[in-house]
Amino acid sequence: MTFHVIVGRGATATRTALQLAGDGERVRMISRSGGGPEHPLVERVAADATDTDRITRLTEGARTLFTTAAPAYHLWPEQFPILSASLLTAVERAGAAYVMLGNLYGYGPVDRPVEPGFPLAATGPKGRARARVWEEAVASGVRVTEVRAAQFYGAGAFSVFSLMVQRQVLEGRLALVPQELDVPHSYSAIGDTARTLVAACRDERAYGRAWHVPASTLSARELAGRLARLAGAPEPRMEQLTERDLTLLALDNPFWGEMHEVLIKPGHPFVVDYSDTEKILGVGVTPVDDVLREVI
């Protein structure tokens, strides 16, 4: 029976595990808490991903190691290299293929639809941390691919939209959002992200390059409006947080200070080109309303 390891226990890790298990493949999910979905083919293990020797032992015999884990947002520059080095060493020792879940920060600001082959030109600390993880994995010579998602949405998502818009809209409250409200932005559904990870692990053409998760592109206000209409909620009330607002909020919580780096250029859409994923890996985008109905 094919065996995979998934490091992480969030929504994407859970959906990936359930898809693999649903296809009859065994999965070992590793996280500090030992959490994960209930399924006879899913084994849940509590372990620290920076404990390289233990992660190596847990990965022995696995076809694939997926990583969906990330440190606390404001600690990426310090802790991502430690986490990444541990997982990369475990993959090298165990001889498994390596499938990484990444995002789009490594590209930095762009003026046109971003393609997987674009240079990783980010200069900010979080963007460079993400880029460095990928560059080091490629340089190691292991069989590696990275699946890069846009801002998450969908059931269980952890993102600006899910944390700062979704609940507020459903409850008829004011949503304060750290991005422009009427500029198109790409969003990746949790389910599409999991399907892309699984498709990449099974296709030899996937290794040695990055792939973009299929994404729907619309403004935050439009996405919120569609959520409200499907839920029968009032028309959303939304305001944009300014950079000054973020600076003041950061005095109490370092998370807010990290938002400055990832704000897109004023007035510029952030659009993902996922055509390669659709044509080669066979993964398309789930309609927005279907994703939002699952949220509701």
TAZIUR-V603343 format. One record per residue. N is the residue number from 1. PHI is phi in radians with two decimals (999 if undefined). D_FIRST is the distance of its C-alpha to the first C-alpha in whole Angstrom. Layout:
N/PHI/D_FIRST
N/PHI/D_FIRST
//
This chain:
1/999/0
2/-1.11/4
3/-2.24/6
4/-2.25/10
5/-2.00/13
6/-2.13/16
7/-1.69/20
8/2.19/22
9/-2.47/22
10/-1.31/25
11/-1.06/25
12/-1.18/23
13/-1.04/20
14/-1.12/20
15/-1.13/20
16/-1.13/17
17/-1.07/15
18/-1.19/16
19/-1.18/15
20/-1.09/11
21/-1.14/11
22/-1.12/13
23/-1.60/11
24/1.49/8
25/-1.83/6
26/-1.43/7
27/-2.30/10
28/-1.99/13
29/-1.72/16
30/-2.07/19
31/-2.69/23
32/-1.07/26
33/-1.50/26
34/1.29/23
35/-1.44/23
36/2.63/20
37/-1.34/20
38/-1.43/19
39/-2.81/16
40/-1.08/13
41/-1.74/10
42/-1.93/13
43/-1.73/14
44/-1.90/18
45/-2.24/19
46/-1.56/23
47/-2.80/24
48/-1.58/26
49/-1.17/25
50/-1.55/28
51/-1.49/27
52/-1.04/25
53/-1.11/24
54/-1.20/22
55/-1.09/21
56/-1.06/20
57/-1.09/18
58/-1.23/16
59/-1.67/15
60/-1.01/14
61/1.55/11
62/-1.38/10
63/-1.29/10
64/-2.44/13
65/-1.93/16
66/-1.69/17
67/-2.11/21
68/-2.09/23
69/-1.46/25
70/-2.68/29
71/-1.24/32
72/-0.96/35
73/-0.90/37
74/-1.38/40
75/-1.90/38
76/-0.91/36
77/-1.03/38
78/-1.47/38
79/-1.78/34
80/-1.04/32
81/-1.04/33
82/-1.21/32
83/-1.05/29
84/-1.09/28
85/-1.08/29
86/-1.13/26
87/-1.17/23
88/-1.13/24
89/-1.11/25
90/-1.09/21
91/-1.11/20
92/-1.08/22
93/-1.21/21
94/-1.47/17
95/1.30/17
96/-1.51/15
97/-1.32/16
98/-2.13/19
99/-2.06/19
100/-1.79/22
101/-1.62/24
102/-2.13/28
103/-2.41/31
104/-1.82/34
105/-1.08/36
106/-1.10/36
107/-1.32/38
108/1.29/41
109/-1.11/44
110/-2.34/44
111/-1.96/46
112/-2.63/44
113/-0.92/40
114/-1.46/38
115/-1.89/36
116/-1.05/33
117/-1.52/35
118/-1.07/37
119/-1.14/39
120/-1.50/38
121/-1.80/41
122/-1.06/41
123/-1.98/44
124/-1.30/43
125/-1.12/41
126/-1.28/38
127/-1.10/38
128/-1.18/38
129/-1.08/36
130/-1.12/33
131/-1.11/34
132/-1.14/34
133/-1.00/30
134/-1.20/29
135/-1.07/32
136/-1.22/31
137/-1.14/27
138/-1.12/28
139/-1.14/31
140/-1.24/28
141/1.56/26
142/-1.27/23
143/-1.34/21
144/-2.37/22
145/-2.48/23
146/-2.18/25
147/-1.82/25
148/-1.84/28
149/-1.80/29
150/-1.41/33
151/-1.00/34
152/-1.26/32
153/-2.59/33
154/2.06/31
155/-1.05/30
156/1.48/29
157/-1.13/30
158/-2.14/32
159/-2.78/35
160/-0.99/39
161/-1.15/39
162/-1.20/37
163/-1.48/39
164/-2.01/42
165/-2.18/42
166/-0.99/40
167/-1.12/41
168/-1.07/45
169/-1.12/45
170/-1.13/43
171/-1.72/46
172/1.24/49
173/-1.80/49
174/-1.17/50
175/-1.82/47
176/-1.80/48
177/-2.18/46
178/-1.51/46
179/-2.75/46
180/-1.13/48
181/-1.44/48
182/-2.08/49
183/-1.78/47
184/-1.02/44
185/-2.57/41
186/-1.45/37
187/-2.23/35
188/-1.89/31
189/-1.29/29
190/-0.98/26
191/-1.10/24
192/-1.17/25
193/-1.11/24
194/-1.10/21
195/-1.12/20
196/-1.22/21
197/-1.03/19
198/-1.17/16
199/-1.08/18
200/-1.14/19
201/-1.17/16
202/-1.68/14
203/-2.06/18
204/-1.06/19
205/-1.19/23
206/-1.31/22
207/-1.34/22
208/1.57/26
209/-2.65/27
210/-1.81/27
211/-2.35/27
212/-1.74/29
213/-1.17/28
214/-0.91/29
215/-2.48/33
216/-1.77/35
217/-1.98/39
218/-2.80/42
219/-1.34/44
220/-1.06/43
221/-1.17/46
222/-1.17/45
223/-1.11/41
224/-1.12/43
225/-1.11/45
226/-1.17/43
227/-1.08/41
228/-1.09/44
229/-1.14/45
230/-1.16/42
231/-1.56/42
232/1.23/46
233/-1.59/47
234/-1.09/50
235/-0.96/50
236/-1.07/49
237/-1.85/51
238/-2.40/50
239/-2.41/52
240/-1.55/50
241/-1.30/50
242/-1.48/53
243/-1.11/52
244/-1.13/55
245/-1.00/53
246/-1.12/50
247/-1.09/52
248/-1.20/54
249/-1.09/50
250/-1.17/49
251/-1.12/52
252/-1.79/50
253/-2.55/46
254/-1.09/45
255/-0.93/42
256/-1.14/45
257/-1.15/46
258/-1.32/43
259/-1.24/44
260/-0.99/46
261/-1.13/44
262/-1.77/42
263/-1.20/45
264/-1.32/45
265/-0.99/48
266/-0.95/51
267/1.41/51
268/-1.76/48
269/-1.11/45
270/-2.05/41
271/-2.08/39
272/-1.76/36
273/-1.66/35
274/-2.03/32
275/-1.06/32
276/-1.11/30
277/-1.06/27
278/-1.22/28
279/-1.30/29
280/-1.71/26
281/-1.55/23
282/1.33/24
283/-1.89/24
284/-1.89/28
285/-1.60/30
286/-1.37/30
287/-0.94/33
288/-0.95/35
289/-1.10/36
290/-1.14/33
291/-1.14/32
292/-1.20/35
293/-1.10/35
294/-1.13/32
295/-1.05/33
296/-1.13/36
//
